[in-house]
Amino acid sequence: MDATRATRGARERRALRYTSPRGSMSPRLGLATICAALAVYAPAAAAATMKVTVDPTVVHRHQTYAITISGRYHSRYQRGTPYLLAFIQYSGSLCWPTATAEYSLPVSDWSWLTYPQHAVTHTSFKDVYYEQARTRYGNRRICAYLYAAKVTPQTTAKPILRAGAPYSEVQ
């Protein structure tokens, strides 16, 4: 390598090193900048959460089990009172994207857990439902939907949140 190339390479490295007023940018600072930018664009995603649990997850005939639907939403992003709908799905497959799609399944494939729709009046909520296992065995799933307003079976509205939890009824 000749002297001209070595000198030019050293100058370019110095120029790159001194482009920032504080010297080179640290990886931590760069990551913090990216995280801050993402936080500005994602307030609605962090504004609401919902979780469904079934205890115990394996239930026997005539045994009582608890279904807990808990969550929170930020009133800043929600106008009016949201409504909760929940289904017991007998097939055990994944929850459908909307309560309307769930409702359109054959009546033998589901039953209401919350009917009529339950108004969620506090930004933080926790509802516990007690059910008793019957004689219909197999995998099940609880599907819960939180809507911005009351919905009908024909609605085209998308839920604010949806969550589900599997469980099994055995002999």
C-alpha positions in Angstrom: 0.0 0.0 0.0 1.4 3.4 -0.9 1.7 6.4 1.4 -1.1 8.4 -0.3 -3.7 5.6 0.2 -2.7 5.2 3.9 -3.0 8.9 4.5 -6.3 9.2 2.8 -7.7 6.2 4.7 -6.6 7.7 8.0 -8.2 11.0 7.1 -11.5 9.3 6.2 -11.6 7.3 9.4 -11.0 10.5 11.4 -13.8 12.3 9.5 -16.2 9.5 10.3 -15.2 9.4 13.9 -15.8 13.1 14.4 -19.2 13.4 12.6 -21.1 13.4 15.9 -20.5 16.4 18.3 -20.0 14.0 21.1 -17.8 11.6 19.2 -19.1 8.3 17.8 -22.6 7.4 18.7 -22.8 4.5 21.2 -25.0 1.5 20.4 -27.0 2.1 23.6 -27.9 5.6 22.5 -28.9 4.4 19.0 -31.2 1.7 20.5 -32.7 4.2 22.9 -33.5 6.5 20.0 -35.2 3.7 18.1 -37.2 2.6 21.1 -38.4 6.2 21.7 -39.4 6.6 18.1 -41.5 3.4 18.2 -43.1 4.4 21.5 -44.4 7.6 19.8 -46.1 5.6 17.0 -47.5 2.8 19.1 -49.6 4.3 22.0 -52.8 2.6 21.0 -51.2 -0.9 20.9 -50.0 -0.4 24.5 -53.3 1.2 25.5 -55.2 -2.1 26.0 -54.7 -5.7 27.1 -56.9 -8.6 27.8 -56.2 -12.1 29.2 -58.4 -15.2 29.6 -57.5 -18.0 32.0 -59.3 -21.2 32.9 -58.6 -22.9 36.2 -58.2 -25.9 36.2 -57.4 -26.5 32.6 -58.5 -30.1 32.8 -61.9 -30.6 34.3 -63.9 -33.7 35.0 -67.7 -34.4 34.8 -69.7 -32.2 37.2 -66.5 -30.3 38.4 -66.8 -26.6 38.7 -64.1 -24.5 37.0 -63.4 -20.8 37.0 -63.0 -18.6 33.9 -61.3 -15.3 34.4 -61.3 -12.5 31.9 -59.1 -9.6 32.9 -57.7 -6.6 31.2 -57.4 -2.9 30.9 -57.9 -0.2 28.4 -56.9 3.5 28.4 -60.0 5.8 28.4 -58.0 8.3 26.4 -58.2 6.0 23.4 -61.7 4.8 24.0 -64.9 6.9 23.7 -67.9 5.5 25.4 -68.3 2.2 27.2 -66.8 -0.9 25.8 -68.6 -4.2 25.8 -67.4 -7.7 26.5 -68.6 -10.8 24.7 -67.4 -14.3 25.6 -68.1 -17.7 24.1 -67.4 -21.3 25.0 -66.3 -22.9 21.8 -66.7 -26.7 21.8 -64.3 -27.5 18.9 -61.2 -26.2 20.7 -60.0 -24.5 17.6 -58.5 -21.0 17.6 -60.9 -18.1 18.2 -62.3 -16.4 15.2 -61.2 -12.8 14.4 -64.6 -11.3 15.4 -67.6 -12.2 17.6 -69.8 -12.1 14.5 -67.7 -14.9 12.9 -67.9 -16.8 16.2 -71.7 -16.3 16.3 -72.1 -17.6 12.7 -70.8 -21.0 13.6 -73.4 -23.8 14.1 -75.2 -23.4 17.4 -74.0 -26.9 18.4 -70.4 -25.6 18.3 -70.6 -22.8 20.9 -72.5 -21.3 23.8 -72.6 -17.9 25.4 -70.5 -17.2 28.4 -71.6 -13.6 28.7 -75.1 -12.8 27.4 -76.2 -10.2 27.0 -73.1 -8.2 26.4 -71.4 -7.1 29.5 -70.6 -3.3 29.8 -67.0 -2.8 31.0 -67.4 0.4 33.1 -63.9 0.6 34.6 -60.6 0.9 32.7 -59.2 -2.0 34.6 -61.5 -5.0 34.7 -61.6 -8.6 36.0 -64.6 -10.9 35.6 -64.8 -14.4 37.0 -67.4 -16.9 35.8 -68.0 -20.3 37.3 -69.1 -23.1 35.1 -69.8 -26.8 35.7 -68.5 -29.5 33.4 -71.2 -31.5 31.8 -71.1 -34.8 29.9 -69.8 -33.4 26.6 -66.1 -34.2 26.6 -63.2 -32.9 24.5 -61.1 -29.8 24.0 -62.7 -26.4 24.5 -61.7 -22.8 24.1 -63.0 -19.6 25.8 -63.1 -16.8 23.3 -63.5 -13.2 24.6 -64.0 -10.0 22.6 -64.0 -6.4 23.7 -65.8 -4.0 21.4 -66.0 -0.2 21.5 -69.8 -0.3 21.6 -72.7 -2.7 21.6 -72.7 -5.1 18.7 -75.3 -7.3 17.0 -74.7 -10.6 15.2 -74.7 -8.8 11.9 -72.2 -6.1 12.9 -69.0 -5.5 10.8 -67.1 -3.8 13.7 -63.7 -5.1 14.6 -63.0 -5.8 18.3 -60.6 -3.6 20.3 -59.2 -6.8 21.8 -59.7 -10.5 21.6 -58.2 -13.2 23.7 -58.7 -17.0 24.2 -57.7 -19.8 26.5 -58.0 -23.6 25.9 -59.1 -26.2 28.4 -60.3 -29.8 28.3 -63.3 -31.7 29.7 -62.6 -35.3 30.4 -64.4 -38.2 32.1 
